[in-house]
Amino acid sequence: VQDQKFSFDQAVEIVRSTQLFTTHTPVPAGHDAFSEDVLRAYIPHYADRLNITWNTFMNLGRFVEDKLDEKFSMSVLATRLSQEMNGVSRIHGRVSREMFQGMFEGYFADELYISHVTNGVHLPTWTSPAWQALYKKTFGDDFLQHQSDRKLWEKIQDVPDEEIWKLRQQHRKELFDYLRRRLGEDLKRRQESPKFILRTLETLNEKTLTIGFARRFATYKRAYLLFNNLDRLSQLVNNAKQPVQFIFAGKAHPADKAGQDLIKRIIEVSKMPEFTGKIIFVENYDMSLGAKLVQGVDVWLNTPTRPLEASGTSGEKAIMNGVVNFSVLDGWWAEGYKPDAGWALQEERTYENQQFQDELDAESIYNIFAEEIVPHFYDRDEKGIPHKWVSFVKNTISGIAPEFTMKRMIDDYYHQFYNKLVSRSTMLFDRDFEGIRQLSSWKRKMIRGWDSIETVSVRMPDSTRKPLRLGENYIAEVVLNVNELAAHDVGLEILFGHKVNDEVKSLSFVEEMTVAGVNGNIVTFFIEIPTLQAGVFDFAFRLYPKHPLLPHRQDFNLVKWISQ
C-alpha cells in the first residue's frame, strides 16, 4: 500500500495469493486474541497506513464482522489473509472446519476449503544412530533419499528377531544409564533425602517394561489419567514377575497452574513407598531428554481429551525407534494405528461427562496393560526373545513409520498447497499484477450489485400435494434479475438435507443448476435430477459469486438464499 501504491483490497489479494495458514490446535489458549483497547494503545496507526477505517482494520481479526465487542483474533487475521488453510491431522482438519465455520456464513463446516496435512518428524534428528545404521544396512545406503518408499520399510520384517530385540534392549539400557546420572542430580537439587534418592536409583531396572509419557503438561493431555485408581496402578508396577515402570517428563506453561499441579501430583505419587523408583518424573524436559525417552522406552503413552490432540509428534518420534504406541485414537494416532502394531482407546466418546469418560479410559488403560501389553512383553522363548513383542515392533516400523516422516509431510504440503500457491500467484502477478487488479475490481463490482439481485420466479414440485417417489425426476426452475451484474458472475445450486431438531446439521447432497436462458438482466436456472434416496428432504437454493480467478468458494464469501 505504501511502497507500490496498491489499494488495500489489491494488497490483500496479493498477500492472500501467497499465504498458507496452518492452524495448530483446537485449544482456545492456543489462539491469541486482544481487546480493542490494547490494539489502540500499541498499533493505532496501522489503519491509517493501510488507508482504511479503524473498523475495517478491526474486522480483519473479528470472527463476525462489525461485532464491536469481539476481540481481535490472530487466527482470524491469519485466515482472512491466507488463500489456503490446514489443520495438522485428519481429525484436526475436521475440528478446524467446525471451529472456523462461523466466519463463513451460508456454508456448512464440511463444505469449507480448510484441509489437513498430518504432521511428520525429521527422521535423521530423532532416530538413534544405531537404528539409522540398521535402516541403511537393511534398506540401502541411500535410504534417506527414498524414505517415502513404503516397500523399503517392509524389509524390516526380514531382520532376525534377535537383532531387533538386542537393539531395543541396548536403547533401554542407554536410557537408564542416562536417567541415573540425571535423576541423581535432579533429586539432590530438589533437596530430597539421601534415603529416597538411593531407593529411587536402586529400584530403576533396565530389564523392566518401561512406559514413557513426555510432553507439554496442558490439562487436556490428561497426565493424571494413570493415577485415577492407585490400587490398580500399584498392582501393575509391583508385579514381582512382570513389573512395569513409568517415566514422566514435561513442562507446564508459567501461567498454567492446573498443568503445574499435575506435575506436583506426579511427584507426590512418585514419593509414595509403593511407587518409589517405579513412577519417575524427570525435570527440565528438553530435546536431549526427549530423544533419550523416544529411543529408550518400550511403550509411548498418550491420553489426550478427544478431540483436542491436534496431531502430537512425540509418538511419531518413538515409532522411528521401534517404540510401540498406546494412545487415544486422536491426532496422528487415529491415522497411524494398526492392529498388532500398538494399542488404542477408541476415538468416540462414551460419556459427555468428562469425569465419567476419564474413569472409563483409566480402567481401559489398566486392563489393556494387564491383559495384553505386559503379557506380550514378558512372553519369552528359551533364548529370552519375546517374538510377539518384536512382531509389534516390526509392524510399527514397516506399517506406520513411513507415513509420518517429515519427507512425507513436506511432499503433502507441496502437492496440496505450495504448487497451487506458486502457480496461482505467478499468474495473478503477471503483466504488472493484471490478474490482481482484475479480481479486486470484480469483487468490488459484486459487493455493489449483490443486494440488487431479485427473484423473479421459482418453480419446483409441491411435495405436500404429491410426494416424489424413488426414481422420479426432481425438476426446478429459478428466474433471477441480476440487474447490474452478468449471468456469468453468479452460480446457483440446490442443497438437500435432513433436519434434526428443526435444523439442517449436514448436507445430503448439492447439485449445481445450469443456466437455461439469458434475456438481458433476466437469468433462468434449471435442474432435473432423479430422486435416488427415499425420505423427506429439506432443500434450499443458494446463490454465490463465480469467477475463474477465485481459488475456492469461501475466498469471496457472498451468499444469498433464494426462496419462493
Salt bridges, closest charged atoms under 4 A:
GLU13 OE2 - LYS443 NZ 2.70
GLU36 OE2 - ARG40 NH2 3.28
GLU65 OE2 - ARG80 NH1 3.77
GLU84 OE1 - LYS420 NZ 3.75
GLU98 OE2 - ARG94 NH1 3.47
GLU111 OE2 - ARG542 NH2 2.53
ASP142 OD2 - HIS146 NE2 3.29
ASP161 OD2 - HIS387 ND1 2.72
ASP161 OD1 - LYS394 NZ 2.72
GLU163 OE2 - LYS137 NZ 2.71
ASP177 OD2 - LYS173 NZ 3.01
ASP177 OD1 - ARG180 NH1 3.65
ASP186 OD1 - ARG189 NH2 2.60
GLU192 OE2 - ARG190 NH2 3.09
GLU192 OE2 - LYS271 NZ 2.98
GLU206 OE1 - ARG180 NH1 3.57
ASP261 OD2 - LYS257 NZ 3.14
GLU268 OE1 - ARG265 NH1 3.77
GLU283 OE2 - ARG190 NH1 3.24
ASP286 OD1 - ARG182 NH1 3.49
ASP298 OD1 - ARG168 NH2 3.67
ASP298 OD2 - ARG172 NE 2.98
GLU309 OE1 - LYS221 NZ 2.86
ASP340 OD1 - LYS388 NZ 3.89
GLU347 OE2 - ARG94 NH2 3.90
ASP358 OD1 - ARG222 NH1 2.69
ASP361 OD2 - ARG222 NH2 2.86
ASP361 OD2 - ARG306 NH1 2.81
GLU363 OE1 - ARG232 NH1 2.95
ASP381 OD2 - HIS387 NE2 2.63
GLU403 OE1 - ARG150 NH2 2.77
ASP411 OD2 - LYS407 NZ 2.86
ASP412 OD2 - ARG408 NH1 2.86
ASP430 OD2 - ARG431 NH1 3.26
ASP432 OD2 - ARG437 NH2 3.66
GLU434 OE1 - ARG431 NE 2.83
GLU472 OE2 - LYS466 NZ 3.64
GLU477 OE1 - ARG459 NE 3.45
ASP489 OD2 - LYS445 NZ 2.87
ASP489 OD1 - HIS488 NE2 3.66
GLU493 OE2 - ARG542 NH2 2.74
GLU493 OE2 - ARG553 NH1 2.92
GLU503 OE1 - LYS505 NZ 3.32
GLU512 OE2 - LYS546 NZ 3.19
ASP538 OD1 - LYS499 NZ 3.96
ASP555 OD1 - ARG16 NH2 2.56
ASP555 OD2 - LYS443 NZ 2.78
